[in-house]
Amino acid sequence: MSPAQFLASLKKGPPAGCYLFLGPEHYQRDRCRRALVDAVLSPEEVEHGLTRHDLAETTLAAVVDDAASFSLFAPKRIVWVSSTEAILPKGRVTEAAAAERAASSGIEAYLKNPVPGVTVVFDAARLDLDGDDKTKAEKLAKLFTGALVIEFRRYTVEEALAFTRDQVREQQLKLSPDAIELLVEALGADVACIANELEKLRLYGARERAMGAEELAAMIPNARAANVFSLVNALARRDRLRSIDLLDTLVAGGEYLPLVLAFLGTQFRLALAAVEAGVTSPPQIQAHFSKSGTPMWPSRAQQVAQTIAAFPREKLRRAIRLVFEADRALRDARPDDKIVMEAFVWNLTA
């Protein structure tokens, strides 16, 4: 079920007894969460009717016991369970091990006979629906047979651009096309961050006067477009101190470090693909990738060309290997993202 279908179902009738929110996209997840709370609980009922659990800190059996219990103070309840991916066995995920763990928790029995008036949402936001996480996501969904699965897929760049243009038009903001592209690029096509920045721009006065890319870049100095490319250049020079300082700036600006790493990985892969195709200038890069079906606007092509200039071929290959290792470390149970990224910087500048 898509987020749009979930929102439509809430308008037609009461919610189901159990949902599995699966996937990393935050904007639609937040919309669905707020819509569910509004549909089930009045403002006065939220304090006693909304319960939160984290499966990185508690057991699935304890969550099931809580969901199955009745409350004198809250006839209607929502039990929100985050870090649901933590119930998957560590290492290689086998169906038998996962099924055994689920059976011991009592979740199978609960899903067959959920408590009336209680809606349980198991939230697995750290698993992607494609790539390396696809198998884990499928196995997790099998554990919750009987729950409705809502898939929160990441927005593609094209979808994020379309979303941003629609929001700019609806909010009557005066942003130039290149400013819109910069905003999407700077925020890694993260629609939740884009919506937040658009609200800031509206308050800043983007309805009253036009804003171009240059002014927008000055307003978001800590955004990825401003500092990640500085980080790429510092890494290329093996300037470890500068790289760590830039990483600290990204953390202080509230950047989600797995997305920063994903952006770096994409940048290195695009640069290596361009080098192996024999294209190095921005016009050549834009033409090459556009022909192969990869969206590439002029500013993006310029950034890829700068990365090629900073990293020779073998250094790009090594950088991609280190990105893979750091990404795997970030997917461990409860990692310290900053320490993982600092180790990545240390290894790449060695």
Phi, psi and omega in degrees: 000137179274162176303322179297319178294322178297314180297321179293323181293328179293332179282339184268336183186183181293156181288164176287171181284336183206138177232152168243111176273112190236120178127164192267356187284125190268328186296307180292326177299317180294321176299315181293321179298313181295321179295321180294314179299317180295327182285331186260318190240140171281165179305326181286337184271348186297319185303315182264341187266346181252117180244139181242140174226156177231116183287355170280347183238343180226172183265157177296324179299320178294323178294316180297318178299318180294316180297327183278350181274151179262147180243132177289335185263348184219092178295333176243134184222151168238125177251111183259123187240106180270171180055039182297333179296344181293344181282346178290139179301146178290155181079214181291123183274111176258147180297323182295315181294319180294318180294322179296318179295318180295319181296320181293337181278341183087008184292327181297315180295321181294318182296331178286335183216068182294155181286128178301139178084357180245128175246122180253130177243114173267120188250118178241085187271348184268353179263128174278161182265357179226177175069217186295332184273354187302315181296317179298318180297320179294318180293323179295318179298324179294329179293337184249038174301126186111340173266150175277127182265124175253122184264124180248087181276148176297146173289138170286168178300318180296318179294321179294321176296316179297317177302313183296316178298319179297317180294320178299319180291316181295323181271359178058044178271146183258074178251133179289159179304321180290331176292322178296316179297318179297319180298315179295317180294315184297328184256016173061031181060023177278106188295326178298316178292322180297315179299321179295317180292324178296323177295320176297318180295323178298316179291331181286338177120021182289352174280330187270331183218152183285146177232134177256183184296322183296314180293322180296319179298324179290334182277340180236062185297337181265004181289164186299324182297330182277321189250334181293323179287330171294323177295318177302314181293320178295321177295321179296325179278357186058034178273088187295317182297314179295321180297317179294320178299317179293322176298318177299322179296318178297318178296316180297331179277003177082016180293140177278108191299324174302327177289323176300315179296319179298321179295316177300316180299316178297318180298315180294320181293319177298318180296317179294319178298321179293317179299315182290338176273355179077024178245132184228336180274153180305315179298320179296317181297315180298316181294318182297310184287324178296322179294326181274000176095006178265121181302134182207109176262168188305316182296323179292318179298322178297320180294319178297319179297322178294322178294320178299319180295329183275330186239119170291170187305309183294326178291327176294318180296318178295320179298320180294320177298318180291326175298317179300314181296319179293322178297319178296321179293324180292339181270358175294163179295123175051055178283159169268103188302321183293319179296319178300315181291325177295321177296321177300312179299316181301314182292321183288333180263006181289000000 
